[in-house]
Amino acid sequence: MHKKSLLTLFIFFSFTLCAFCIEELSKISLDEAIQIAIENSIDLQSEKLNVQIAKNNIKSANRLQNPSIDSGWMFGEAGSGNPHGIGATQVIELFKRKHRKKSAQASYEVSDETSKYKNFDLKMDVREAYINLVSAKSIVDSLEIEERSLLEINRLVKQRYKQGKASETDVIQSDISINHIKTQLNTARTNIMAARFQFNSVMDTDPIYDSSVESFEDDNAFEKLHTPSPKLTVPPFNDILALAEHNRYDLKIAQKEIEVAKNNLKIETSKRVPDLEVGAGYLFQPVGMNDSGRFLSGAYTNVSLVNMPIFYNYSPEIKNAKLEIEKAELKYAAAQNNAFANLSSAYEKLLNAKVNLNYYTDSLIEDSRHMMLTSKKNYEQGKTDLTSLILIEQSYRSIILGYTSALAQYYSAWINFLREVDVENLDDLVSL
């Protein structure tokens, strides 16, 4: 009796824990997921700090040199006839500050564009993880529909077996089909858990969130997933290319890095220009320290050229700065080539995904569904055998799963397309 009570309590607490976990799993929309990811992202917080640091560096680059306070005091016989003095010296940089400031400003713009790119990339990552989760759910949904279809076939087979119209082999074959789809369902449900963990990982959260969209077949699924209908006409490639050249963060960053390198060359070259050192101060001779027998005072000023490039003219730094410009220009050219290649690939994949998806929705799904219903009816009436029905059902299942895969590929192709154009929504494309 005691063991039974413990077992009952264990089962009760297990179900209670499971129910608690289910209740704690909050379902959120795609917009909510993006907002949570932005608020939680450590990388974005770090990038914001980098932007602030770069902004402070502009002020640092534009700084004036601090002055020096000078003083001279004579003691003993050395002070006889020589003045004491106190004054200040200021180094005035020539043709240097403006180049430092421009370089720091360009570096700030690089940091700012990098921060914007990280923000954009995170949003795309969340969208991709969200769609992968919905895709995993959609596969389970499709398999569950097929499981119900197989259970109906199994019911028909057993009914006909009782009537002596079907063999025991038919029953075994039907049972095998059900067991087979159950294994597929088990794998598919595990994939949902993996996709959910990945979804929460992208948002930097514990696995407590789930997608509010349960299937690609949900009403307004395209709208909820920020994706246009596959019937939409995609703008011509040249228009897309022009938009990408204007929007892509990698091109903007590479262009700004060229500016940084050019300004760094000006900084190194300006080091060959000497700086001015200007000094001024107050001089005096106390009574008894001069022949006049009275207190004498006056002022002084001096100007010097300092840091003259006589022994070292900064040639290695200037050569390296020129090489850095070449590297930056090569990087920009490579970014342009990669942008064109990646955009071309993403554009073609999107068009292909649209064609495949429309092919499923326009005819393939409806035709295969009609064929499946007809085959069931024929089997029930004894016009066809079970093997033919099972083969048709497997073909239909393959088409349904293919349709789900085509939907997933279309959503993924759309996100990849947005990544290559560097826009977040359809409005920027439709405005073309």
QUILINJO-V249805 format. One record per residue. N is the residue number from 1. RES is the residue in one letter. D_FIRST is the distance of its C-alpha to the first C-alpha in Angstrom with 1 decimal. Layout:
[[N:RES:D_FIRST] [N:RES:D_FIRST]]
This chain:
[[1:M:0.0] [2:H:3.8] [3:K:5.5] [4:K:5.2] [5:S:6.3] [6:L:8.8] [7:L:9.9] [8:T:10.6] [9:L:12.5] [10:F:14.3] [11:I:15.5] [12:F:16.5] [13:F:18.5] [14:S:20.0] [15:F:21.4] [16:T:22.5] [17:L:24.4] [18:C:26.0] [19:A:27.1] [20:F:28.5] [21:C:30.4] [22:I:31.8] [23:E:33.0] [24:E:34.6] [25:L:36.6] [26:S:39.8] [27:K:42.1] [28:I:45.7] [29:S:49.1] [30:L:51.4] [31:D:53.7] [32:E:50.8] [33:A:49.7] [34:I:53.3] [35:Q:53.6] [36:I:50.4] [37:A:51.6] [38:I:55.0] [39:E:53.5] [40:N:51.2] [41:S:53.5] [42:I:54.4] [43:D:57.2] [44:L:58.8] [45:Q:58.7] [46:S:60.4] [47:E:63.0] [48:K:63.8] [49:L:64.5] [50:N:66.7] [51:V:68.7] [52:Q:69.1] [53:I:70.3] [54:A:72.7] [55:K:74.0] [56:N:74.6] [57:N:76.4] [58:I:79.1] [59:K:80.0] [60:S:80.1] [61:A:82.3] [62:N:84.7] [63:R:85.1] [64:L:88.5] [65:Q:89.2] [66:N:88.9] [67:P:92.2] [68:S:93.3] [69:I:94.9] [70:D:97.8] [71:S:99.8] [72:G:102.6] [73:W:104.1] [74:M:107.1] [75:F:107.6] [76:G:110.7] [77:E:113.8] [78:A:111.7] [79:G:111.4] [80:S:115.2] [81:G:116.3] [82:N:112.8] [83:P:110.5] [84:H:107.0] [85:G:104.8] [86:I:101.5] [87:G:100.5] [88:A:97.9] [89:T:97.5] [90:Q:95.8] [91:V:95.0] [92:I:95.6] [93:E:93.9] [94:L:96.0] [95:F:94.5] [96:K:91.0] [97:R:88.8] [98:K:89.0] [99:H:87.9] [100:R:85.0] [101:K:84.0] [102:K:84.2] [103:S:82.1] [104:A:79.4] [105:Q:79.5] [106:A:79.0] [107:S:76.1] [108:Y:74.6] [109:E:74.9] [110:V:73.2] [111:S:70.3] [112:D:70.1] [113:E:70.2] [114:T:67.5] [115:S:65.3] [116:K:65.8] [117:Y:65.1] [118:K:61.8] [119:N:60.9] [120:F:61.9] [121:D:60.1] [122:L:56.8] [123:K:57.0] [124:M:57.6] [125:D:54.7] [126:V:52.4] [127:R:53.8] [128:E:53.3] [129:A:49.7] [130:Y:49.0] [131:I:50.6] [132:N:48.7] [133:L:45.4] [134:V:46.6] [135:S:47.8] [136:A:44.4] [137:K:42.9] [138:S:45.7] [139:I:45.0] [140:V:41.3] [141:D:42.6] [142:S:45.1] [143:L:42.6] [144:E:40.2] [145:I:43.2] [146:E:43.9] [147:E:40.3] [148:R:40.5] [149:S:43.9] [150:L:42.5] [151:L:39.6] [152:E:42.3] [153:I:44.3] [154:N:41.2] [155:R:40.8] [156:L:44.5] [157:V:44.3] [158:K:41.5] [159:Q:43.3] [160:R:46.5] [161:Y:44.7] [162:K:43.5] [163:Q:47.1] [164:G:48.4] [165:K:50.2] [166:A:48.3] [167:S:47.3] [168:E:43.9] [169:T:45.5] [170:D:45.8] [171:V:42.1] [172:I:41.3] [173:Q:43.9] [174:S:42.4] [175:D:38.9] [176:I:40.3] [177:S:42.1] [178:I:38.9] [179:N:37.0] [180:H:40.1] [181:I:40.2] [182:K:36.5] [183:T:37.3] [184:Q:40.2] [185:L:38.1] [186:N:35.6] [187:T:38.6] [188:A:40.2] [189:R:37.2] [190:T:37.0] [191:N:40.7] [192:I:40.0] [193:M:37.9] [194:A:40.7] [195:A:43.3] [196:R:41.4] [197:F:41.2] [198:Q:44.9] [199:F:45.8] [200:N:44.2] [201:S:45.8] [202:V:49.2] [203:M:48.6] [204:D:47.5] [205:T:44.2] [206:D:40.6] [207:P:39.0] [208:I:38.6] [209:Y:41.2] [210:D:41.5] [211:S:44.5] [212:S:44.9] [213:V:46.8] [214:E:44.3] [215:S:46.7] [216:F:50.4] [217:E:50.5] [218:D:49.7] [219:D:52.5] [220:N:55.2] [221:A:53.4] [222:F:56.8] [223:E:57.6] [224:K:54.2] [225:L:54.6] [226:H:58.2] [227:T:59.5] [228:P:62.4] [229:S:62.3] [230:P:63.3] [231:K:66.2] [232:L:67.8] [233:T:71.0] [234:V:70.9] [235:P:74.1] [236:P:76.5] [237:F:75.8] [238:N:78.9] [239:D:77.8] [240:I:74.4] [241:L:76.0] [242:A:78.2] [243:L:75.2] [244:A:73.3] [245:E:76.4] [246:H:76.5] [247:N:72.7] [248:R:71.3] [249:Y:70.3] [250:D:70.9] [251:L:74.6] [252:K:75.0] [253:I:73.5] [254:A:75.7] [255:Q:78.8] [256:K:78.1] [257:E:77.7] [258:I:81.3] [259:E:82.5] [260:V:80.8] [261:A:82.5] [262:K:85.9] [263:N:85.7] [264:N:84.7] [265:L:87.9] [266:K:89.9] [267:I:88.3] [268:E:89.2] [269:T:92.7] [270:S:93.3] [271:K:92.8] [272:R:96.3] [273:V:97.8] [274:P:98.6] [275:D:97.3] [276:L:99.5] [277:E:99.2] [278:V:100.9] [279:G:101.5] [280:A:103.2] [281:G:103.6] [282:Y:105.7] [283:L:108.2] [284:F:110.1] [285:Q:112.3] [286:P:112.3] [287:V:115.6] [288:G:116.8] [289:M:115.2] [290:N:118.0] [291:D:121.9] [292:S:122.2] [293:G:121.0] [294:R:118.8] [295:F:115.2] [296:L:115.0] [297:S:112.3] [298:G:111.6] [299:A:109.1] [300:Y:108.3] [301:T:106.7] [302:N:106.1] [303:V:104.7] [304:S:103.5] [305:L:102.1] [306:V:99.0] [307:N:96.8] [308:M:99.7] [309:P:98.6] [310:I:101.2] [311:F:99.4] [312:Y:96.2] [313:N:96.3] [314:Y:92.6] [315:S:93.3] [316:P:90.0] [317:E:88.0] [318:I:90.1] [319:K:89.7] [320:N:86.0] [321:A:85.9] [322:K:87.8] [323:L:85.4] [324:E:82.5] [325:I:84.2] [326:E:84.4] [327:K:80.8] [328:A:79.8] [329:E:82.0] [330:L:80.5] [331:K:77.0] [332:Y:78.1] [333:A:79.6] [334:A:76.4] [335:A:74.4] [336:Q:76.7] [337:N:76.4] [338:N:72.6] [339:A:72.4] [340:F:74.6] [341:A:72.7] [342:N:69.2] [343:L:70.3] [344:S:71.9] [345:S:68.8] [346:A:66.5] [347:Y:69.0] [348:E:69.1] [349:K:65.3] [350:L:65.0] [351:L:67.6] [352:N:65.9] [353:A:62.5] [354:K:64.0] [355:V:65.7] [356:N:62.6] [357:L:60.4] [358:N:63.1] [359:Y:63.4] [360:Y:59.7] [361:T:59.9] [362:D:63.4] [363:S:62.8] [364:L:60.2] [365:I:57.0] [366:E:58.4] [367:D:60.0] [368:S:56.9] [369:R:54.7] [370:H:57.2] [371:M:57.3] [372:M:53.5] [373:L:53.4] [374:T:56.3] [375:S:54.7] [376:K:51.5] [377:K:53.6] [378:N:55.7] [379:Y:52.6] [380:E:51.2] [381:Q:54.7] [382:G:54.9] [383:K:57.8] [384:T:56.2] [385:D:53.6] [386:L:50.3] [387:T:51.6] [388:S:54.2] [389:L:51.7] [390:I:49.3] [391:L:52.3] [392:I:53.4] [393:E:49.9] [394:Q:49.8] [395:S:53.3] [396:Y:52.3] [397:R:49.2] [398:S:51.6] [399:I:53.9] [400:I:51.3] [401:L:50.0] [402:G:53.7] [403:Y:54.3] [404:T:51.4] [405:S:52.8] [406:A:56.3] [407:L:55.1] [408:A:53.5] [409:Q:56.7] [410:Y:58.8] [411:Y:56.9] [412:S:57.0] [413:A:60.7] [414:W:61.4] [415:I:59.8] [416:N:61.6] [417:F:64.8] [418:L:64.4] [419:R:63.8] [420:E:67.2] [421:V:69.1] [422:D:67.4] [423:V:66.8] [424:E:63.6] [425:N:64.2] [426:L:66.1] [427:D:68.7] [428:D:70.6] [429:L:70.9] [430:V:71.7] [431:S:74.5] [432:L:76.3]]
